[in-house]
Amino acid sequence: MRDTLNSMTPGLEAALARAGLRVNASEFLAYVEDAARRLTPPHPDPGAFLSPDQQRVLTEVGLDLGPLDPEEPDYRAGTVAAEAVLLDSALTLTEAADRLRVGVADVEARLAAGRVTGWRGRGGWRLPAWQFTEIGVLPGLAEVLAAVPDDQSDLVVAGFMMTPQATLLVEGRPVTPRRWLLTGGAPEAVAELAALLGRPV
């Protein structure tokens, strides 16, 4: 196992460097392991979360509710990697304070008021990088965050903010909500989309 890890380390560190992540292979793998622990069990049984009637209806329309076959790719892998990247790129309270040119107490007050977002981890508060510019926070950020449903995770919000949206057009091309706000787009347009996160389409 150690030989396998040693042989993959150079390739992984090269990939992390290309992605602009300031983390070594061991630290990144620790993030991945932590994220995997917080997700579903290794071999979840989807049917276990449903009533018999729900299972019957879903099975009748062709859904397979059986446990994951050992030969199938683990669908959690992409989510685990995304969460690890989100964690690695997030700012600490001190880093956020430096970015905003304010004190740590001011950042804590912004978190409490919902003007920036973050989560409390084992090492203290972490604030996702997508919400910051080089000298502050995204224009209209507070309005967008206020619209996000309470049950949506930081990973879902980050994915939304960094994914082009068909209704947000700059020079005729769909852009991410982050870019939309950076180019002076109305925060209301992003807030309307953010309010729909988690709702069936």
Sequence and secondary structure as in RCSB ss.txt:
>XXXX:A:sequence
MRDTLNSMTPGLEAALARAGLRVNASEFLAYVEDAARRLTPPHPDPGAFLSPDQQRVLTEVGLDLGPLDPEEPDY
RAGTVAAEAVLLDSALTLTEAADRLRVGVADVEARLAAGRVTGWRGRGGWRLPAWQFTEIGVLPGLAEVLAAVPD
DQSDLVVAGFMMTPQATLLVEGRPVTPRRWLLTGGAPEAVAELAALLGRPV
>XXXX:A:secstr
 HHHHHHHHHHHHHHHHHTT    HHHHHHHHHHHHHHSS SS  GGGGS HHHHHHHHHTT   S   TTS  T
HHHHHHHHHHHHHH EEHHHHHHHHTS HHHHHHHHHHTSS  EEETTEEEE GGGB SSSB TTHHHHHHHS T
T  HHHHHHHHTS EEEEEETTEEE HHHHHHTT  HHHHHHHHTTTTS  
